[in-house]
Amino acid sequence: MRRKVTINARGVITIPAAFRQAFGLEPHDELILEDTEHGILLRPAVSVPIEIYTEDRVAEFSSDEEAIGERLGKAE
């Protein structure tokens, strides 16, 4: 599949619907643009959200581990 696209004054390229459908691209998906020896490569990005743990959240994990340990000890 090959299509001609145009870069507008703001640097925006519209990906044709046929490409979006073929590759399962949805609004707000992130893409990686990189240069290769053959030209520009545009590919889906994988973003994984991270959580910065507060002291309260760490305490919650600790209490959960203690509760699990108590239950496992009772199962024996």
Secondary structure, 3 states (H helix, E strand, C coil): CCCCCCECCCCCECCCHHHHHHHCCCCCCCEEEEEECCEEEEEECCCCCCCCCCHHHHHHHHHHHHHHHHHHHHHC
